[in-house]
Amino acid sequence: MRPRSGGKSYPETMAAADDRSGSLSETDHQAVARLADGDARHEVGEPAMARARRDADRRSRQCAKFARLIRIARLVMGNGRWGPDDLAREIECSQRTIFRDVEVLSAAGIPIYFDKSVQAYRVPDGFRFTGIEPAAVDVENAANPMRRDLLGQTRRLLRETESFLERLRGLCRELESPRPPPG
């Protein structure tokens, strides 16, 4: 949306407006200043509800795009061959949207590329998202939210490890127990 000021500076806009109407109200001065500064998002006299609705729509579109990016990354990093047309059909969007999203993923640090030999997107073998590095977390600061995240991840890992160890112990007991010969 273009500012109503026509790209003029604040003083030029004010002078032109004063010439037309003789004087401006305080609200008009604020609106013209906002437009001259390049903030044309809100129209003069626009209801706050309409602005809130547009903001909610914008946030909703951003969430949908973020979900689409995560889905593309998971599909490409998983099993199967995913070309642009396959991804577009699966995600229900255009191929052009897939091309833009792949660029965004690449810019975000995911080494995604198109493999011409199989006509599909690929991510190098062994690529994994980085997790929280314990050395990067200030464990001395009790108010640090990353400390809580690291604690939660550590406890979950311990539970999974204990469960795995218990299954290994059970397997060892089973292998060590004498079995009658088949027959």
C-alpha positions in Angstrom: 0.0 0.0 0.0 1.4 3.4 -0.9 1.4 6.2 1.6 -1.1 8.9 0.8 1.6 11.5 1.1 2.9 10.5 -2.4 6.4 10.0 -1.1 6.8 13.6 0.1 8.6 14.5 3.3 6.6 15.5 6.4 7.0 19.3 5.9 6.1 19.1 2.2 3.0 17.0 3.0 1.9 19.4 5.8 2.4 22.4 3.5 0.3 20.8 0.8 -2.4 19.9 3.2 -2.5 23.3 4.8 -2.8 24.9 1.4 -5.8 22.7 0.5 -7.8 23.0 3.7 -6.4 25.9 5.6 -5.6 23.9 8.7 -5.3 20.3 10.0 -6.6 18.8 13.2 -4.2 17.2 15.6 -5.3 13.7 14.5 -4.6 14.7 10.9 -1.1 15.9 11.8 -0.5 12.5 13.5 -1.8 10.6 10.5 0.2 12.6 8.0 3.4 12.2 10.1 2.8 8.4 10.2 2.3 8.3 6.5 5.3 10.5 5.8 7.5 8.2 8.0 6.4 5.3 5.8 4.0 3.7 8.2 1.0 3.3 5.8 -0.3 0.1 7.5 -3.1 1.9 9.3 -5.5 4.0 7.4 -6.7 7.3 9.0 -9.8 6.5 11.0 -9.5 2.8 10.6 -11.2 0.9 13.4 -8.9 -0.9 15.9 -10.9 -4.1 15.3 -10.0 -4.2 11.6 -6.3 -3.7 12.4 -6.4 -6.5 15.0 -8.2 -8.8 12.4 -5.5 -8.1 9.8 -2.8 -8.7 12.4 -4.4 -12.0 13.4 -4.7 -13.0 9.7 -1.0 -12.2 9.2 0.0 -14.3 12.2 -2.2 -17.1 11.0 -0.5 -17.0 7.6 2.9 -17.0 9.2 2.0 -20.1 11.3 0.8 -21.9 8.2 4.0 -21.1 6.4 6.1 -22.3 9.3 4.1 -25.5 9.5 4.6 -26.0 5.8 8.4 -25.4 6.1 8.6 -28.0 8.9 6.6 -30.5 6.9 8.8 -30.1 3.8 11.9 -30.5 5.9 10.5 -33.7 7.5 9.4 -35.2 4.2 12.7 -34.5 2.5 14.8 -35.8 5.4 12.6 -38.9 5.7 12.3 -41.9 3.5 11.1 -41.6 -0.1 11.8 -39.4 -3.1 10.2 -36.0 -3.0 10.4 -33.8 -6.1 8.8 -30.4 -6.3 5.6 -31.7 -8.0 5.3 -34.5 -5.4 5.8 -32.0 -2.5 3.3 -29.6 -4.1 0.7 -32.4 -4.3 1.3 -33.6 -0.8 1.3 -30.2 0.8 -1.5 -28.8 -1.4 0.3 -25.8 -2.7 2.0 -24.7 -6.0 5.4 -25.8 -7.2 6.5 -22.1 -7.0 5.6 -22.1 -3.3 7.8 -25.2 -2.9 10.7 -23.5 -4.7 10.4 -20.5 -2.4 10.1 -22.7 0.7 13.2 -24.7 -0.3 15.1 -21.4 -0.6 13.9 -20.4 2.9 15.0 -23.8 4.3 18.4 -23.5 2.7 18.8 -19.9 4.0 17.9 -21.3 7.5 20.8 -23.7 7.4 19.3 -26.9 6.1 21.6 -28.2 3.4 18.8 -29.1 1.0 19.6 -29.7 -2.7 17.9 -31.1 -5.8 19.5 -34.4 -6.9 19.0 -34.6 -10.7 19.8 -38.3 -10.8 16.7 -39.2 -8.8 14.7 -36.1 -9.6 14.2 -35.4 -5.9 15.2 -33.1 -3.1 17.9 -34.5 -0.7 19.6 -33.6 2.5 23.2 -34.9 3.0 23.4 -38.2 4.9 24.1 -37.7 8.5 22.6 -34.2 8.7 20.8 -33.5 12.0 19.4 -30.5 13.6 21.6 -29.2 16.4 20.2 -29.5 19.9 21.0 -27.5 23.0 24.6 -27.7 23.8 25.2 -28.0 27.6 28.3 -25.9 27.3 26.3 -23.0 25.8 23.8 -22.9 28.7 24.6 -20.8 31.7 23.8 -23.4 34.4 24.7 -21.0 37.2 21.8 -18.7 36.4 18.6 -20.3 37.9 16.4 -17.9 35.9 17.8 -18.9 32.6 14.9 -20.6 30.6 17.5 -22.7 28.7 18.5 -24.2 32.0 14.9 -25.5 32.5 14.9 -26.8 28.9 18.2 -28.6 29.3 17.0 -30.1 32.6 13.8 -31.4 31.0 15.7 -32.9 28.1 18.2 -34.4 30.4 15.5 -36.0 32.6 13.7 -37.4 29.5 17.0 -38.8 28.2 17.7 -40.4 31.5 14.2 -42.1 31.5 14.7 -43.4 28.0 18.2 -44.6 28.9 17.0 -46.4 32.0 14.2 -48.0 30.0 16.7 -49.1 27.4 19.2 -50.4 30.0 16.3 -52.4 31.7 15.5 -54.0 28.3 19.2 -54.9 27.8 19.4 -56.4 31.3 16.3 -58.5 30.5 17.8 -59.7 27.2 21.0 -60.7 29.1 19.0 -62.6 31.7 17.2 -64.4 29.0 20.4 -65.3 27.1 22.1 -66.4 30.3 19.2 -68.7 31.5 19.7 -72.3 30.6 17.3 -73.5 28.0 16.3 -77.1 27.4 17.6 -78.5 24.1 15.0 -78.4 21.4 13.5 -81.7 20.6 
